[in-house]
Amino acid sequence: MYKTPCGRLSGLVGVSVKQILVQHVPQCNQTARSLIQLHKRDPSNWLTYQHLNFLKRQYVTKNNSELHQRAAPKPTPALTIVDERDDSVERRVQRIPTIDPVVTDDVSQSENITSKAQPGISTSEPDADDAALQKDSESGGVVTSAETPHVHVETEEAKEARLDRQWKQLKVDVADLPDIYAKLAKIKLTALVVTSAAAGFAMAPVPFDPLIFFVASLGTCLASCTANAINQYFEVPFDSNMNRTKNRPLVRGQISPLHAVSFALACGIPGVALLTLVVNPLTGFLGALNIFLYTCCYTPLKRHSIVNTWVGAVVGAIPPVMGWTAATGCLGQGALLMGGFLYSWQFPHFNALSWNLREDYSRGGYRMMSVTHPGMCKRVALRHSLGLIGLSTLAPVLDVTTWTFPVVSLPINLYISYLAFRFYREGDRGSARKLFFCSLWHLPMLLLLALTCKKPRRDPEEAVAAAAAAPPASSSALALQS
């Protein structure tokens, strides 16, 4: 391609080079002649302008944040294969005759039984037919068949099985909704939350108001249902990988995600409204804060850091504080003490639970202390079990209970501390299971003992009478001394 123009140009360049060599370097005359003869003999070996055509096709590649430009390889020409067969010759199309599976004649049934009894004869006939068909195909003739092709008819059972494997519209039975809502709200965990809030309300040093107690318990229950429903909505892909959570309603597809979010909003908005408008704004703020911490902080942290355990402990410590503020309308030392009981109790409870679910949590992608820091998991459980003893001793100091409470609560606190110590030393499934089951009855027992040992409330009238009776006593004492 394009060798004639390029050859002339190169020849002119060669002639000019020859003249320069002859004028200035006579001794190189023979060398120039040999070069010119070499070019004339094989000009394709010399650089011509057609070799610069690669500049027309280039692409840019990026490697290690640097741009490199290189020539694209010239595509190899594709060979075109021409089919020289004669299209006028028609090829034979072999048709397989259909077999009617329905037998309606008694004679055909007898023939079928005879053919089963004589397999040698029945197998030889199809071979002869195949040989005849092959012979006809080689001769080049056309075979036509008047038989209708067999049409597959789908049965009702096969159709139902095929439709079950496909996506279909979700149908919810109204009779199953109570059970679904109970699972979506984690009814057992919600019951524990309401119980701790009721304990905080009962421990407050104010007169008991049944209406405020009922509204506060209802609002706390609705707020807990909201937080648990949103938590399950966010964790559907991860709950499906865990044996402990794979039967939850959203994972099994019993309800739609929109239905679950609607249930959460239907519980959360009235719950926070009741706590804010009927009880007091502080309790409503604590309820909304608890929903936020559980759904937006604790839930995503479970897959990123072990700090989620401490955030979850704060979430569990807020309900008794809400009960105290619902009764008194303000935060006090007793509210913080009740929250401290729940905060410390959750570490031996949850760490023992997660120890036997390490495989499940790891499969679900959750970063728990039992999975990533097993030594810390056991130390923290023991540390907070011993902390329950200190908090029980602090209760009479803060004027929340009498001094009887540290004494009567010491046995159960020592027992859970002993089980936590065994869990710290052994670290096996048995010790973790014993610590977990002990924590289930330890908290209700501790709150019940605190309620029975609650310091008696002094009425304002009694306080005024005591203050009025104090000066005469002091004056009489002074008179005796004089």
C-alpha positions as CSV (number, residue, x, y, z in Angstrom):
1,M,0.0,0.0,0.0
2,Y,1.2,3.5,-0.9
3,K,4.7,2.4,-1.8
4,T,5.2,4.3,-5.1
5,P,4.8,7.9,-3.7
6,C,6.8,7.1,-0.6
7,G,9.5,5.5,-2.7
8,R,9.9,8.6,-4.9
9,L,10.2,10.8,-1.9
10,S,12.7,8.5,-0.2
11,G,14.7,8.4,-3.5
12,L,14.9,12.2,-3.6
13,V,16.1,12.2,0.0
14,G,18.7,9.6,-1.0
15,V,20.0,11.6,-3.9
16,S,20.4,14.7,-1.8
17,V,22.3,12.6,0.8
18,K,24.5,11.2,-2.0
19,Q,25.4,14.7,-3.3
20,I,26.4,15.8,0.2
21,L,28.5,12.8,0.7
22,V,30.2,13.2,-2.6
23,Q,31.0,16.9,-2.0
24,H,32.1,16.7,1.6
25,V,33.1,13.1,2.3
26,P,34.5,11.5,-0.9
27,Q,35.6,8.4,1.0
28,C,32.0,7.6,1.9
29,N,30.9,7.5,-1.8
30,Q,30.9,3.8,-1.9
31,T,28.9,3.6,1.4
32,A,26.2,6.0,0.0
33,R,25.9,4.0,-3.1
34,S,25.4,0.8,-1.2
35,L,22.7,2.4,0.9
36,I,20.9,3.7,-2.1
37,Q,21.1,0.3,-3.7
38,L,19.8,-1.3,-0.6
39,H,16.8,1.0,-0.5
40,K,16.0,0.4,-4.1
41,R,16.3,-3.3,-3.6
42,D,14.0,-3.6,-0.6
43,P,12.3,-0.2,0.2
44,S,9.8,-1.8,2.6
45,N,12.6,-2.1,5.3
46,W,13.0,1.6,5.4
47,L,10.9,4.1,7.4
48,T,8.2,5.7,5.3
49,Y,5.3,7.9,6.0
50,Q,2.9,5.0,6.1
51,H,4.5,3.8,9.3
52,L,3.3,7.0,10.9
53,N,-0.3,6.0,10.4
54,F,-0.4,4.5,13.9
55,L,-0.8,8.1,15.2
56,K,-4.4,8.0,13.8
57,R,-5.5,5.2,16.2
58,Q,-4.5,5.6,19.8
59,Y,-6.1,5.2,23.2
60,V,-5.3,6.3,26.7
61,T,-4.9,4.0,29.7
62,K,-4.7,4.9,33.4
63,N,-2.2,3.0,35.5
64,N,-1.2,4.0,39.1
65,S,-2.8,7.4,38.7
66,E,-0.7,8.2,35.6
67,L,-1.8,8.6,32.1
68,H,0.1,6.5,29.5
69,Q,-0.6,6.7,25.8
70,R,0.1,3.8,23.5
71,A,-0.8,2.7,20.0
72,A,-3.7,0.3,19.6
73,P,-2.7,-3.0,18.0
74,K,-3.7,-3.3,14.4
75,P,-6.6,-5.7,14.1
76,T,-6.0,-8.9,12.2
77,P,-8.2,-9.2,9.1
78,A,-10.9,-11.7,9.5
79,L,-11.1,-14.5,7.0
80,T,-14.4,-14.8,5.3
81,I,-15.5,-18.3,4.7
82,V,-17.8,-18.7,1.8
83,D,-20.3,-21.6,1.9
84,E,-20.2,-23.0,-1.6
85,R,-22.9,-25.6,-1.1
86,D,-25.7,-25.6,-3.5
87,D,-28.8,-24.1,-1.9
88,S,-31.0,-25.8,-4.5
89,V,-30.5,-29.2,-2.9
90,E,-33.0,-29.6,-0.1
91,R,-31.8,-31.5,2.9
92,R,-34.0,-34.1,4.6
93,V,-35.6,-33.1,7.9
94,Q,-36.1,-36.1,10.1
95,R,-39.3,-36.0,12.1
96,I,-39.8,-38.0,15.1
97,P,-43.4,-39.4,15.3
98,T,-45.3,-38.6,18.4
99,I,-46.6,-41.2,20.7
100,D,-50.0,-40.9,22.2
101,P,-49.8,-41.8,25.9
102,V,-53.6,-42.4,26.1
103,V,-54.6,-45.9,25.4
104,T,-58.3,-46.3,24.6
105,D,-58.5,-49.6,22.9
106,D,-58.3,-53.0,24.6
107,V,-56.5,-54.5,21.6
108,S,-53.7,-51.9,21.9
109,Q,-53.4,-52.7,25.6
110,S,-52.9,-56.4,24.8
111,E,-50.4,-55.5,22.2
112,N,-48.6,-53.3,24.7
113,I,-48.5,-56.2,27.2
114,T,-47.2,-58.5,24.5
115,S,-44.5,-56.0,23.5
116,K,-43.4,-55.8,27.2
117,A,-43.2,-59.6,27.3
118,Q,-41.0,-59.7,24.2
119,P,-38.4,-56.9,24.5
120,G,-36.2,-58.3,21.8
121,I,-38.8,-57.9,19.1
122,S,-39.9,-54.4,20.3
123,T,-36.3,-53.1,20.3
124,S,-35.5,-54.5,16.8
125,E,-38.4,-52.7,15.1
126,P,-37.3,-49.2,15.9
127,D,-33.8,-50.0,14.7
128,A,-35.2,-51.0,11.4
129,D,-37.2,-47.8,11.2
130,D,-34.2,-45.7,12.0
131,A,-32.1,-47.5,9.4
132,A,-34.9,-46.8,6.8
133,L,-35.1,-43.2,7.8
134,Q,-31.3,-42.8,7.6
135,K,-31.3,-44.4,4.1
136,D,-34.0,-42.0,3.0
137,S,-32.0,-39.1,4.3
138,E,-29.0,-40.1,2.3
139,S,-30.9,-40.4,-0.9
140,G,-31.8,-36.7,-0.7
141,G,-35.6,-37.0,-0.8
142,V,-38.1,-35.0,1.4
143,V,-40.1,-36.7,4.0
144,T,-43.4,-35.3,5.1
145,S,-45.5,-36.5,8.0
146,A,-49.2,-36.1,8.5
147,E,-48.9,-36.7,12.3
148,T,-49.7,-33.8,14.6
149,P,-46.9,-32.8,17.0
150,H,-47.4,-33.7,20.7
151,V,-48.6,-30.8,22.9
152,H,-47.6,-30.9,26.6
153,V,-50.6,-30.1,28.8
154,E,-49.6,-28.7,32.3
155,T,-51.5,-30.2,35.2
156,E,-53.1,-28.2,38.0
157,E,-50.5,-29.5,40.5
158,A,-47.6,-28.5,38.3
159,K,-49.1,-25.1,37.7
160,E,-49.5,-24.4,41.4
161,A,-46.0,-25.6,42.1
162,R,-44.6,-23.3,39.4
163,L,-46.6,-20.3,40.7
164,D,-45.4,-20.9,44.2
165,R,-41.8,-20.6,43.0
166,Q,-42.5,-17.2,41.4
167,W,-43.0,-13.8,43.0
168,K,-46.6,-13.3,44.1
169,Q,-48.7,-10.8,45.9
170,L,-48.4,-10.9,49.6
171,K,-51.6,-11.9,51.4
172,V,-51.9,-11.2,55.1
173,D,-54.5,-13.1,57.2
174,V,-56.2,-10.8,59.7
175,A,-56.2,-13.6,62.2
176,D,-52.4,-13.8,62.2
177,L,-51.8,-10.1,62.7
178,P,-51.8,-10.2,66.6
179,D,-49.0,-12.8,66.6
180,I,-47.1,-10.9,63.9
181,Y,-47.4,-7.7,65.8
182,A,-46.2,-9.4,69.0
183,K,-43.1,-10.7,67.2
184,L,-42.5,-7.4,65.5
185,A,-42.7,-5.5,68.9
186,K,-40.5,-8.2,70.7
187,I,-43.2,-8.5,73.3
188,K,-41.0,-10.1,75.9
189,L,-38.4,-7.4,75.7
190,T,-41.2,-4.8,75.7
191,A,-42.6,-6.3,78.9
192,L,-39.2,-6.1,80.6
193,V,-39.0,-2.4,79.5
194,V,-42.4,-1.6,80.9
195,T,-41.6,-3.5,84.2
196,S,-38.5,-1.5,84.7
197,A,-40.3,1.8,84.0
198,A,-43.0,0.8,86.5
199,A,-40.4,0.1,89.1
200,G,-38.9,3.5,88.6
201,F,-42.4,5.1,89.0
202,A,-43.0,3.1,92.2
203,M,-39.7,4.0,93.7
204,A,-40.3,7.8,93.4
205,P,-40.9,9.5,96.7
206,V,-44.3,11.0,95.7
207,P,-47.9,9.9,96.1
208,F,-49.0,7.1,93.7
209,D,-51.2,8.4,90.9
210,P,-52.9,5.4,89.1
211,L,-53.9,7.5,86.0
212,I,-50.4,8.8,85.4
213,F,-48.9,5.4,86.1
214,F,-51.2,3.8,83.4
215,V,-50.5,6.5,80.8
216,A,-46.8,6.4,81.4
217,S,-46.7,2.6,81.2
218,L,-48.8,2.7,77.9
219,G,-46.6,5.3,76.4
220,T,-43.4,3.5,77.3
221,C,-44.9,0.3,75.8
222,L,-45.7,2.0,72.5
223,A,-42.3,3.6,72.3
224,S,-40.6,0.2,72.9
225,C,-42.8,-1.3,70.1
226,T,-41.7,1.4,67.7
227,A,-38.0,1.0,68.4
228,N,-38.2,-2.8,68.0
229,A,-40.1,-2.6,64.8
230,I,-37.8,-0.2,63.2
231,N,-34.8,-2.3,64.4
232,Q,-36.2,-5.3,62.6
233,Y,-36.9,-3.3,59.5
234,F,-33.3,-2.2,59.2
235,E,-31.8,-5.7,60.0
236,V,-33.8,-7.9,57.6
237,P,-30.7,-8.9,55.4
238,F,-28.7,-9.7,58.5
239,D,-31.4,-11.5,60.5
240,S,-31.9,-13.9,57.6
241,N,-28.4,-15.2,58.2
242,M,-28.9,-16.0,61.8
243,N,-30.7,-19.0,63.3
244,R,-32.0,-16.9,66.2
245,T,-33.7,-14.3,64.0
246,K,-34.5,-16.1,60.8
247,N,-38.2,-16.6,61.8
248,R,-39.0,-13.0,62.3
249,P,-42.0,-11.7,60.4
250,L,-40.1,-9.5,58.0
251,V,-37.5,-12.1,57.2
252,R,-40.2,-14.7,56.5
253,G,-42.2,-12.2,54.4
254,Q,-45.3,-12.4,56.6
255,I,-45.8,-8.7,56.2
256,S,-44.4,-6.1,53.9
257,P,-41.8,-3.5,55.0
258,L,-44.3,-0.8,54.5
259,H,-46.7,-2.5,56.8
260,A,-44.0,-2.8,59.5
261,V,-43.0,0.9,59.2
262,S,-46.7,1.8,59.4
263,F,-47.1,-0.2,62.5
264,A,-44.0,1.5,64.0
265,L,-45.4,5.0,63.2
266,A,-48.8,4.0,64.6
267,C,-47.2,3.1,67.9
268,G,-44.5,5.8,68.1
269,I,-46.5,8.9,67.4
270,P,-49.3,8.2,69.9
271,G,-46.8,6.9,72.5
272,V,-44.5,10.0,72.5
273,A,-47.6,12.2,72.3
274,L,-49.1,10.6,75.5
275,L,-45.8,10.9,77.4
276,T,-45.4,14.5,76.4
277,L,-48.9,15.9,76.7
278,V,-50.4,13.8,79.4
279,V,-47.4,12.9,81.6
280,N,-44.8,15.6,81.2
281,P,-42.5,16.9,78.5
282,L,-39.4,15.5,80.1
283,T,-40.7,12.0,80.0
284,G,-41.8,12.5,76.4
285,F,-38.3,13.7,75.5
286,L,-36.7,10.7,77.2
287,G,-39.0,8.4,75.2
288,A,-38.2,10.0,71.9
289,L,-34.5,10.0,72.8
290,N,-34.6,6.3,73.6
291,I,-36.2,5.5,70.2
292,F,-33.5,7.5,68.4
293,L,-30.6,5.9,70.3
294,Y,-32.0,2.4,69.7
295,T,-32.8,2.8,66.0
296,C,-30.2,5.3,64.8
297,C,-27.2,4.6,67.1
298,Y,-27.3,1.1,68.5
299,T,-28.7,-0.7,65.4
300,P,-26.0,0.5,62.9
301,L,-23.2,0.3,65.5
302,K,-23.8,-3.5,65.9
303,R,-22.0,-4.0,62.5
304,H,-19.2,-1.5,63.1
305,S,-17.9,-1.4,66.7
306,I,-18.2,-3.2,70.0
307,V,-19.3,0.2,71.5
308,N,-22.8,-0.9,70.6
309,T,-23.0,-2.9,73.8
310,W,-22.5,0.3,75.9
311,V,-24.9,2.2,73.8
312,G,-27.5,-0.6,74.2
313,A,-26.9,-0.5,78.0
314,V,-27.7,3.2,78.0
315,V,-30.9,2.5,76.1
316,G,-31.9,-0.1,78.6
317,A,-31.2,2.2,81.5
318,I,-33.5,5.0,80.3
319,P,-37.0,3.3,81.0
320,P,-36.6,3.3,84.9
321,V,-35.5,7.0,84.6
322,M,-38.7,7.6,82.6
323,G,-40.8,6.1,85.3
324,W,-39.2,8.3,87.9
325,T,-39.6,11.5,85.9
326,A,-43.2,10.5,85.1
327,A,-43.9,10.4,88.9
328,T,-41.8,13.4,90.0
329,G,-41.5,15.5,86.9
330,C,-37.8,16.0,87.4
331,L,-34.5,14.1,87.5
332,G,-33.1,13.1,90.8
333,Q,-30.5,10.9,92.5
334,G,-33.0,8.1,92.7
335,A,-33.6,8.2,89.0
336,L,-29.9,7.9,88.3
337,L,-29.6,5.0,90.8
338,M,-32.4,3.1,89.2
339,G,-30.9,3.7,85.8
340,G,-27.6,2.4,87.1
341,F,-29.1,-0.8,88.3
342,L,-30.4,-1.5,84.7
343,Y,-27.1,-0.3,83.2
344,S,-24.9,-2.7,85.2
345,W,-27.3,-5.6,85.0
346,Q,-27.3,-5.7,81.2
347,F,-23.6,-6.6,80.8
348,P,-23.7,-10.0,82.6
349,H,-27.1,-10.6,81.0
350,F,-26.2,-9.8,77.4
351,N,-22.6,-10.9,77.4
352,A,-23.6,-14.4,78.6
353,L,-26.3,-14.5,76.0
354,S,-24.0,-13.4,73.1
355,W,-21.3,-15.9,74.2
356,N,-23.5,-18.9,73.1
357,L,-24.5,-17.1,70.0
358,R,-21.1,-16.2,68.7
359,E,-21.4,-18.2,65.5
360,D,-24.8,-16.6,64.8
361,Y,-23.5,-13.1,65.4
362,S,-20.5,-13.7,63.3
363,R,-22.6,-15.1,60.4
364,G,-24.9,-12.1,60.6
365,G,-21.9,-9.6,60.5
366,Y,-22.4,-8.2,64.0
367,R,-19.3,-7.0,65.9
368,M,-20.0,-8.1,69.5
369,M,-17.5,-8.4,72.3
370,S,-18.0,-12.2,72.4
371,V,-16.9,-12.4,68.7
372,T,-14.1,-9.9,68.5
373,H,-12.9,-9.5,72.1
374,P,-13.8,-12.6,74.1
375,G,-11.5,-11.7,77.0
376,M,-13.0,-8.3,77.4
377,C,-16.5,-9.8,77.2
378,K,-15.8,-12.0,80.3
379,R,-14.1,-9.2,82.2
380,V,-16.9,-6.7,81.6
381,A,-19.5,-9.2,82.8
382,L,-17.6,-9.8,86.0
383,R,-16.9,-6.1,86.6
384,H,-20.5,-5.0,86.4
385,S,-21.8,-8.0,88.4
386,L,-19.6,-6.7,91.3
387,G,-20.9,-3.2,90.5
388,L,-24.4,-4.3,91.5
389,I,-23.2,-4.8,95.0
390,G,-21.8,-1.2,95.2
391,L,-25.0,0.3,93.7
392,S,-27.1,-1.6,96.3
393,T,-25.0,-0.2,99.1
394,L,-25.3,3.3,97.6
395,A,-29.1,3.2,97.6
396,P,-29.6,4.0,101.4
397,V,-26.8,6.6,101.1
398,L,-28.9,8.5,98.5
399,D,-32.0,8.2,100.8
400,V,-33.8,6.0,98.3
401,T,-34.1,2.8,100.4
402,T,-33.4,1.8,104.0
403,W,-30.2,0.1,105.1
404,T,-32.1,-3.2,105.0
405,F,-31.8,-3.3,101.2
406,P,-28.0,-3.8,100.9
407,V,-28.3,-6.6,103.4
408,V,-31.2,-8.5,101.9
409,S,-29.9,-8.0,98.3
410,L,-26.4,-9.2,99.1
411,P,-27.1,-12.9,98.6
412,I,-28.5,-12.6,95.1
413,N,-25.7,-10.1,94.2
414,L,-23.1,-12.4,95.5
415,Y,-24.6,-15.3,93.6
416,I,-24.6,-13.6,90.2
417,S,-21.1,-12.3,90.9
418,Y,-20.0,-15.9,91.6
419,L,-21.5,-17.1,88.3
420,A,-19.8,-14.2,86.5
421,F,-16.5,-15.2,88.1
422,R,-17.0,-18.8,86.9
423,F,-17.8,-17.5,83.4
424,Y,-14.6,-15.4,83.6
425,R,-12.5,-18.4,84.6
426,E,-14.0,-21.1,82.4
427,G,-15.5,-19.3,79.5
428,D,-17.5,-22.2,78.3
429,R,-21.1,-22.6,77.2
430,G,-22.2,-24.1,80.5
431,S,-21.0,-21.2,82.6
432,A,-22.4,-18.7,80.2
433,R,-25.8,-20.4,80.2
434,K,-26.0,-20.4,84.0
435,L,-25.1,-16.7,84.2
436,F,-27.8,-15.9,81.6
437,F,-30.6,-17.7,83.3
438,C,-29.6,-16.3,86.7
439,S,-29.8,-12.8,85.2
440,L,-33.4,-13.5,84.2
441,W,-34.7,-13.8,87.7
442,H,-32.0,-11.6,89.4
443,L,-33.4,-8.2,88.1
444,P,-37.0,-8.7,89.1
445,M,-35.9,-9.9,92.5
446,L,-33.6,-6.9,92.9
447,L,-36.3,-4.4,92.0
448,L,-38.8,-6.2,94.2
449,L,-36.4,-6.0,97.2
450,A,-35.7,-2.3,96.5
451,L,-39.5,-1.7,96.5
452,T,-40.1,-3.5,99.8
453,C,-37.2,-1.6,101.4
454,K,-38.2,1.8,100.0
455,K,-37.7,4.6,102.5
456,P,-41.0,5.8,103.9
457,R,-42.2,9.0,102.5
458,R,-42.8,11.8,105.0
459,D,-45.8,14.0,104.4
460,P,-45.4,17.8,104.4
461,E,-47.8,18.1,107.4
462,E,-45.7,15.7,109.4
463,A,-42.5,17.6,108.5
464,V,-44.1,20.9,109.6
465,A,-45.3,19.3,112.9
466,A,-41.8,17.9,113.6
467,A,-40.3,21.3,112.9
468,A,-42.8,23.0,115.2
469,A,-42.2,20.5,117.9
470,A,-38.4,21.0,117.8
471,P,-38.1,24.5,119.4
472,P,-39.9,23.7,122.6
473,A,-37.8,20.6,123.2
474,S,-34.7,22.6,122.8
475,S,-35.9,25.3,125.1
476,S,-36.8,22.8,127.8
477,A,-33.4,21.3,127.5
478,L,-31.8,24.7,127.9
479,A,-33.9,25.3,131.1
480,L,-32.8,22.0,132.6
481,Q,-29.2,22.8,131.9
482,S,-29.5,26.2,133.6
